[in-house]
């Protein structure tokens, strides 16, 4: 038994390591197609040896995977990192535990179908409905750095990648199990050939289809000039070392020289990063000193528009507290906060969009009816008004419009991780996607590189060019195939001047949404109901 447990621990460690590599090392994404096999084999060994308490093993595998890939969250928040790693691993472990439970009533392949369906259903809940959501390790994200392999995401979205991962892992595991148990020899020659060819197609056909699509894809060609400014402010010292006026001057200095070099009045989009300014009040955007300064700058360049990030505030006059997140700033006056994107031009016209997919704890208080009381209690203990973020997002996605009416989707930081959410910009008319972000909270770690790669997934899913502006890097121009055409260095002041293409096409994924996720939810619910019935109804003697 001691030797068996040692081997199980080795298999657990193998899954933790193999699942981490696609997020850490470019070119290793295909490892995800076999990375869960060691854990499935360890479970098979434990079942055969009569080991009943298997949860420490699978929980360890998931903790290892989460820790190796998202350890960098520690640089921003130690408590948040521990919670994200342990809680996310716990949810994965609960799904695996449910799979183990299902084996008590299901036979054959049914428990494994239940496992895959439950996992993808959980991922769909994470990316659509959950208020406490951390979808960084959705299995389909494993291929974000090897985009020629997953051009078919324009049909399935990234949860189609999750389905591919599970089908391949279960197929390889099934083949190894048949070989180990002697069932392979019992099959006829035709059955063996059929099984081998089927597994080969499952593994290789998506790659072949994707490579062909990658090589033959024709992008829509309607150019728009973009100017992406990366000011490179340390977010931890942003307002201690420089005033807002000084930051404005630095960004203007980056941009104004490029604008002077233009010899025509064709459309131009200037991008500045997330939360660049803190002096914007909703309903009075044109009174912002920052906005006024950049409007003056844009007047000298006809056709120029600017999108910039703002930590905006909104004042509400009410005799009673209007929401759980509102803060009192005087008698009958309350303040709400937003993480916003603003578009403006030389005429002073402006529009504003509020980030909806907010980072739990840092920006947003989940389930405010409950957590507002907890937050107030902790705040009193620490001597501060509140601990959790109080930002409010807007209820429906909307586009920002350039001076000629061109609609642009602006995903603010964390929003770019949510595939089906980002299709909402395109359904709202966006001909171009932009991402404004500030990834410096994590330091020089894999975090900012992973975040950049997820923008490539959004480009494929929507077939939109993406102009990405990051405060400290990496800013980039990404084409409709997900290729990074131009990129800035990390932690350096930089300006990218280039061209993106506008598009009106709508992919299958944009039109119909996440079909693999919905089907998985349906299969999971049906199997969960069947499992419940089988536990309620006693087995026949």
ROMI-157709 format. One record per residue (C-alpha): y, x, z; residue in one letter. Coordinates in steps of 0.05 Angstrom, whole numbers, plus 5000, padded with zeros to 4 digits. Layout:
// ROMI-157709
PT    y    x    z residuo
PT    Y    X    Z       A
...
***
This chain:
// ROMI-157709
PT    y    x    z residuo
PT 5000 5000 5000       X
PT 5048 5058 5016       X
PT 5038 5086 4946       X
PT 5051 5018 4915       X
PT 5116 5009 4953       X
PT 5139 5078 4932       X
PT 5126 5061 4859       X
PT 5163 4995 4868       X
PT 5224 5031 4896       X
PT 5223 5078 4836       X
PT 5221 5019 4788       X
PT 5278 4985 4826       X
PT 5320 5048 4820       X
PT 5303 5052 4746       X
PT 5331 4982 4733       X
PT 5394 4997 4773       X
PT 5407 5060 4733       X
PT 5387 5034 4664       X
PT 5429 4971 4673       X
PT 5490 5014 4692       X
PT 5490 5062 4633       X
PT 5515 5013 4579       X
PT 5578 5002 4620       X
PT 5588 5076 4632       X
PT 5565 5114 4570       X
PT 5581 5094 4498       X
PT 5519 5091 4454       X
PT 5471 5070 4509       X
PT 5480 4994 4503       X
PT 5411 4983 4474       X
PT 5382 5005 4541       X
PT 5401 4936 4566       X
PT 5346 4907 4523       X
PT 5293 4941 4566       X
PT 5330 4955 4631       X
PT 5303 4894 4668       X
PT 5230 4910 4651       X
PT 5221 4958 4710       X
PT 5245 4905 4759       X
PT 5199 4852 4727       X
PT 5141 4902 4731       X
PT 5157 4917 4804       X
PT 5155 4843 4818       X
PT 5088 4838 4783       X
PT 5061 4896 4825       X
PT 5087 4865 4889       X
PT 5055 4798 4873       X
PT 4989 4832 4857       X
PT 4991 4871 4922       X
PT 5008 4809 4963       X
PT 5077 4834 4983       X
PT 5114 4771 5004       X
PT 5182 4799 5023       X
PT 5206 4824 4956       X
PT 5280 4807 4964       X
PT 5300 4876 4993       X
PT 5275 4907 4929       X
PT 5310 4863 4878       X
PT 5374 4860 4920       X
PT 5375 4936 4921       X
PT 5368 4938 4845       X
PT 5427 4892 4836       X
PT 5470 4927 4889       X
PT 5457 4993 4854       X
PT 5476 4965 4786       X
PT 5540 4933 4813       X
PT 5559 4995 4853       X
PT 5549 5044 4796       X
PT 5589 5003 4746       X
PT 5645 4973 4788       X
PT 5655 5024 4845       X
PT 5725 5036 4819       X
PT 5750 4970 4849       X
PT 5751 5010 4914       X
PT 5813 5046 4889       X
PT 5852 4981 4889       X
PT 5820 4946 4949       X
PT 5764 4973 4992       X
PT 5747 4906 5022       X
PT 5749 4873 4954       X
PT 5702 4926 4926       X
PT 5651 4916 4981       X
PT 5655 4841 4974       X
PT 5650 4843 4898       X
PT 5590 4889 4897       X
PT 5551 4857 4953       X
PT 5568 4784 4937       X
PT 5556 4791 4862       X
PT 5490 4826 4875       X
PT 5472 4772 4924       X
PT 5482 4718 4871       X
PT 5438 4757 4823       X
PT 5387 4764 4878       X
PT 5387 4690 4893       X
PT 5371 4676 4820       X
PT 5313 4725 4822       X
PT 5290 4695 4887       X
PT 5290 4626 4855       X
PT 5247 4655 4799       X
PT 5198 4681 4851       X
PT 5197 4612 4883       X
PT 5184 4579 4816       X
PT 5121 4620 4808       X
PT 5090 4580 4864       X
PT 5091 4517 4820       X
PT 5099 4542 4749       X
PT 5047 4581 4711       X
PT 5047 4625 4649       X
PT 5114 4639 4616       X
PT 5150 4580 4649       X
PT 5177 4619 4709       X
PT 5206 4672 4662       X
PT 5240 4619 4620       X
PT 5267 4591 4685       X
PT 5293 4660 4705       X
PT 5330 4672 4639       X
PT 5359 4601 4636       X
PT 5382 4604 4709       X
PT 5415 4672 4699       X
PT 5454 4651 4636       X
PT 5472 4584 4668       X
PT 5502 4623 4727       X
PT 5540 4668 4679       X
PT 5568 4607 4643       X
PT 5590 4577 4710       X
PT 5624 4644 4725       X
PT 5664 4645 4660       X
PT 5683 4571 4658       X
PT 5686 4536 4726       X
PT 5679 4581 4786       X
PT 5742 4594 4826       X
PT 5711 4656 4858       X
PT 5691 4690 4793       X
PT 5673 4762 4776       X
PT 5642 4761 4706       X
PT 5651 4835 4693       X
PT 5576 4846 4689       X
PT 5557 4788 4644       X
PT 5497 4817 4607       X
PT 5529 4806 4539       X
PT 5585 4854 4559       X
PT 5535 4911 4556       X
PT 5548 4919 4481       X
PT 5624 4921 4486       X
PT 5627 4995 4468       X
PT 5578 4990 4409       X
PT 5611 4934 4370       X
PT 5572 4945 4305       X
PT 5511 4917 4340       X
PT 5541 4849 4359       X
PT 5583 4823 4301       X
PT 5545 4758 4309       X
PT 5585 4744 4372       X
PT 5630 4705 4324       X
PT 5575 4652 4327       X
PT 5548 4658 4398       X
PT 5601 4691 4441       X
PT 5581 4743 4493       X
PT 5531 4697 4527       X
PT 5491 4702 4462       X
PT 5485 4775 4480       X
PT 5460 4755 4549       X
PT 5406 4713 4515       X
PT 5387 4772 4471       X
PT 5380 4816 4532       X
PT 5334 4768 4567       X
PT 5291 4752 4507       X
PT 5281 4826 4492       X
PT 5266 4845 4564       X
PT 5217 4788 4573       X
PT 5185 4803 4506       X
PT 5173 4876 4523       X
PT 5149 4858 4592       X
PT 5101 4807 4563       X
PT 5072 4858 4515       X
PT 5063 4910 4570       X
PT 5031 4858 4615       X
PT 4982 4837 4560       X
PT 4963 4910 4549       X
PT 4956 4922 4623       X
PT 4915 4860 4637       X
PT 4869 4868 4578       X
PT 4894 4803 4546       X
PT 4918 4842 4485       X
PT 4847 4861 4465       X
PT 4825 4788 4471       X
PT 4874 4768 4417       X
PT 4852 4767 4345       X
PT 4881 4817 4295       X
PT 4927 4764 4265       X
PT 4953 4744 4334       X
PT 4967 4816 4352       X
PT 5003 4828 4286       X
PT 5043 4764 4296       X
PT 5062 4783 4367       X
PT 5082 4854 4348       X
PT 5123 4832 4288       X
PT 5157 4777 4329       X
PT 5178 4826 4383       X
PT 5202 4875 4330       X
PT 5245 4821 4298       X
PT 5273 4800 4365       X
PT 5294 4872 4378       X
PT 5317 4893 4309       X
PT 5338 4832 4269       X
PT 5403 4820 4308       X
PT 5421 4893 4297       X
PT 5407 4891 4223       X
PT 5445 4826 4214       X
PT 5504 4854 4253       X
PT 5506 4920 4216       X
PT 5507 4883 4150       X
PT 5562 4837 4174       X
PT 5601 4897 4200       X
PT 5596 4932 4133       X
PT 5613 4872 4089       X
PT 5665 4835 4132       X
PT 5731 4824 4097       X
PT 5791 4818 4142       X
PT 5848 4770 4130       X
PT 5907 4810 4104       X
PT 5975 4784 4127       X
PT 6010 4842 4160       X
PT 6055 4840 4220       X
PT 6089 4902 4247       X
PT 6079 4916 4321       X
PT 6111 4964 4370       X
PT 6072 4974 4434       X
PT 6109 5008 4491       X
PT 6070 5041 4547       X
PT 6122 5061 4600       X
PT 6071 5093 4648       X
PT 6097 5071 4716       X
PT 6053 5084 4776       X
PT 6041 5012 4801       X
PT 6035 5036 4873       X
PT 6104 5068 4869       X
PT 6136 5022 4818       X
PT 6191 4994 4862       X
PT 6196 5050 4913       X
PT 6215 5104 4863       X
PT 6252 5064 4809       X
PT 6296 5003 4809       X
PT 6284 4947 4758       X
PT 6346 4969 4720       X
PT 6320 5041 4716       X
PT 6253 5016 4690       X
PT 6288 4973 4639       X
PT 6327 5033 4615       X
PT 6264 5075 4607       X
PT 6228 5021 4566       X
PT 6290 5009 4524       X
PT 6295 5083 4510       X
PT 6223 5082 4485       X
PT 6235 5024 4438       X
PT 6307 5030 4413       X
PT 6295 5093 4372       X
PT 6237 5059 4335       X
PT 6280 4998 4322       X
PT 6336 5039 4292       X
PT 6287 5068 4242       X
PT 6274 4999 4211       X
PT 6306 4987 4144       X
PT 6290 4913 4134       X
PT 6291 4848 4174       X
PT 6217 4831 4168       X
PT 6181 4804 4229       X
PT 6167 4855 4284       X
PT 6133 4844 4352       X
PT 6150 4890 4410       X
PT 6100 4889 4469       X
PT 6114 4909 4541       X
PT 6061 4908 4596       X
PT 6040 4858 4649       X
PT 6088 4845 4708       X
PT 6140 4892 4677       X
PT 6197 4855 4712       X
PT 6205 4815 4776       X
PT 6273 4782 4763       X
PT 6251 4720 4725       X
PT 6259 4649 4751       X
PT 6223 4593 4715       X
PT 6273 4547 4682       X
PT 6326 4601 4683       X
PT 6293 4656 4642       X
PT 6357 4671 4604       X
PT 6392 4689 4669       X
PT 6345 4747 4682       X
PT 6380 4814 4678       X
PT 6318 4844 4646       X
PT 6314 4790 4593       X
PT 6389 4794 4579       X
PT 6383 4869 4568       X
PT 6327 4864 4518       X
PT 6360 4806 4481       X
PT 6420 4852 4470       X
PT 6374 4906 4445       X
PT 6338 4858 4397       X
PT 6404 4833 4367       X
PT 6412 4899 4330       X
PT 6344 4889 4297       X
PT 6338 4824 4258       X
PT 6267 4798 4257       X
PT 6248 4833 4322       X
PT 6213 4793 4378       X
PT 6190 4817 4445       X
PT 6134 4796 4492       X
PT 6137 4824 4562       X
PT 6102 4810 4628       X
PT 6139 4782 4688       X
PT 6122 4766 4760       X
PT 6161 4701 4758       X
PT 6181 4652 4812       X
PT 6193 4577 4811       X
PT 6235 4539 4863       X
PT 6215 4468 4883       X
PT 6261 4422 4922       X
PT 6220 4376 4967       X
PT 6222 4348 5036       X
PT 6148 4363 5044       X
PT 6106 4422 5024       X
PT 6089 4411 4950       X
PT 6024 4451 4951       X
PT 5979 4494 4995       X
PT 6006 4557 4962       X
PT 6080 4542 4965       X
PT 6122 4585 5011       X
PT 6184 4559 5048       X
PT 6248 4596 5031       X
PT 6296 4548 5065       X
PT 6303 4476 5087       X
PT 6271 4433 5033       X
PT 6264 4492 4986       X
PT 6196 4521 4967       X
PT 6175 4578 4922       X
PT 6114 4583 4876       X
PT 6095 4648 4841       X
PT 6066 4662 4772       X
PT 6041 4721 4732       X
PT 6076 4706 4666       X
PT 6087 4728 4595       X
PT 6155 4716 4562       X
PT 6174 4718 4488       X
PT 6246 4727 4467       X
PT 6288 4751 4408       X
PT 6359 4770 4391       X
PT 6382 4697 4394       X
PT 6362 4692 4467       X
PT 6310 4638 4452       X
PT 6251 4644 4500       X
PT 6184 4615 4519       X
PT 6140 4628 4580       X
PT 6066 4626 4592       X
PT 6032 4631 4661       X
PT 5967 4668 4671       X
PT 5910 4620 4688       X
PT 5850 4665 4701       X
PT 5875 4699 4764       X
PT 5843 4754 4805       X
PT 5813 4724 4867       X
PT 5846 4747 4931       X
PT 5896 4793 4899       X
PT 5931 4740 4857       X
PT 5899 4674 4873       X
PT 5874 4638 4934       X
PT 5809 4602 4918       X
PT 5798 4532 4945       X
PT 5867 4531 4976       X
PT 5854 4469 5019       X
PT 5805 4512 5059       X
PT 5829 4584 5050       X
PT 5903 4570 5063       X
PT 5886 4559 5137       X
PT 5844 4622 5140       X
PT 5899 4661 5104       X
PT 5952 4636 5152       X
PT 5909 4656 5212       X
PT 5896 4726 5185       X
PT 5969 4733 5167       X
PT 5991 4716 5238       X
PT 5942 4768 5265       X
PT 5971 4821 5219       X
PT 6043 4799 5228       X
PT 6054 4781 5155       X
PT 6068 4713 5122       X
PT 6004 4713 5081       X
PT 5948 4759 5058       X
PT 5918 4728 4995       X
PT 5957 4722 4930       X
PT 5993 4656 4917       X
PT 6001 4656 4842       X
PT 5993 4590 4804       X
PT 5968 4586 4733       X
PT 5985 4534 4681       X
PT 5934 4480 4669       X
PT 5928 4484 4594       X
PT 5929 4544 4547       X
PT 5991 4550 4502       X
PT 6016 4599 4452       X
PT 6081 4638 4450       X
PT 6119 4631 4384       X
PT 6156 4686 4346       X
PT 6223 4672 4315       X
PT 6192 4648 4249       X
PT 6145 4601 4287       X
PT 6083 4646 4284       X
PT 6039 4627 4344       X
PT 6012 4685 4386       X
PT 5961 4682 4442       X
PT 5977 4727 4501       X
PT 5920 4741 4548       X
PT 5946 4770 4613       X
PT 5900 4824 4641       X
PT 5839 4791 4672       X
PT 5841 4734 4623       X
PT 5815 4780 4568       X
PT 5748 4782 4604       X
PT 5735 4708 4591       X
PT 5708 4696 4521       X
PT 5708 4621 4515       X
PT 5775 4617 4551       X
PT 5807 4662 4498       X
PT 5783 4617 4442       X
PT 5832 4567 4470       X
PT 5890 4608 4443       X
PT 5861 4605 4373       X
PT 5847 4530 4378       X
PT 5920 4524 4399       X
PT 5940 4558 4334       X
PT 5944 4632 4352       X
PT 5944 4675 4290       X
PT 5944 4739 4331       X
PT 5919 4756 4401       X
PT 5956 4802 4448       X
PT 5934 4830 4515       X
PT 5985 4855 4566       X
PT 5956 4889 4627       X
PT 5964 4940 4682       X
PT 5899 4977 4694       X
PT 5926 5034 4736       X
PT 5905 5003 4803       X
PT 5836 5033 4793       X
PT 5857 5105 4777       X
PT 5823 5149 4725       X
PT 5755 5114 4730       X
PT 5711 5075 4681       X
PT 5748 5010 4699       X
PT 5804 5015 4649       X
PT 5756 5037 4594       X
PT 5710 4978 4607       X
PT 5770 4930 4607       X
PT 5793 4958 4540       X
PT 5724 4949 4509       X
PT 5723 4875 4528       X
PT 5783 4864 4482       X
PT 5738 4886 4425       X
PT 5690 4829 4443       X
PT 5748 4779 4440       X
PT 5768 4806 4372       X
PT 5698 4794 4344       X
PT 5689 4726 4376       X
PT 5755 4700 4349       X
PT 5763 4746 4288       X
PT 5834 4761 4309       X
PT 5870 4827 4310       X
PT 5891 4846 4380       X
PT 5952 4884 4401       X
PT 5941 4910 4472       X
PT 5995 4937 4517       X
PT 5977 4971 4582       X
PT 6027 5000 4631       X
PT 5991 5066 4639       X
PT 5939 5060 4584       X
PT 5900 5046 4546       X
PT 5944 5010 4496       X
PT 5912 4997 4429       X
PT 5909 4961 4362       X
PT 5841 4928 4350       X
PT 5820 4897 4284       X
PT 5780 4835 4270       X
PT 5714 4873 4272       X
PT 5730 4898 4342       X
PT 5746 4969 4320       X
PT 5800 5006 4359       X
PT 5845 5031 4303       X
PT 5898 5064 4346       X
PT 5900 5079 4420       X
PT 5946 5112 4469       X
PT 5926 5166 4519       X
PT 5913 5149 4592       X
PT 5970 5158 4642       X
PT 6021 5182 4591       X
PT 6085 5152 4565       X
PT 6070 5129 4495       X
PT 6092 5084 4438       X
PT 6044 5057 4385       X
PT 6076 5034 4320       X
PT 6028 5000 4273       X
PT 6007 4938 4235       X
PT 5962 4880 4253       X
PT 5938 4824 4208       X
PT 5949 4750 4221       X
PT 5893 4701 4210       X
PT 5882 4626 4207       X
PT 5806 4626 4205       X
PT 5766 4595 4261       X
PT 5698 4624 4277       X
PT 5637 4582 4294       X
PT 5646 4604 4367       X
PT 5719 4582 4367       X
PT 5702 4514 4337       X
PT 5639 4499 4378       X
PT 5644 4542 4440       X
PT 5588 4573 4481       X
PT 5525 4540 4454       X
PT 5475 4591 4486       X
PT 5507 4579 4554       X
PT 5505 4503 4548       X
PT 5432 4503 4525       X
PT 5414 4549 4583       X
PT 5448 4502 4632       X
PT 5408 4444 4604       X
PT 5342 4482 4606       X
PT 5356 4507 4677       X
PT 5372 4437 4702       X
PT 5309 4407 4670       X
PT 5265 4462 4699       X
PT 5299 4459 4767       X
PT 5286 4384 4769       X
PT 5214 4394 4749       X
PT 5206 4448 4802       X
PT 5235 4403 4855       X
PT 5187 4347 4836       X
PT 5128 4394 4840       X
PT 5149 4416 4909       X
PT 5158 4344 4932       X
PT 5093 4318 4903       X
PT 5034 4352 4937       X
PT 4983 4388 4894       X
PT 4919 4353 4880       X
PT 4861 4379 4921       X
***
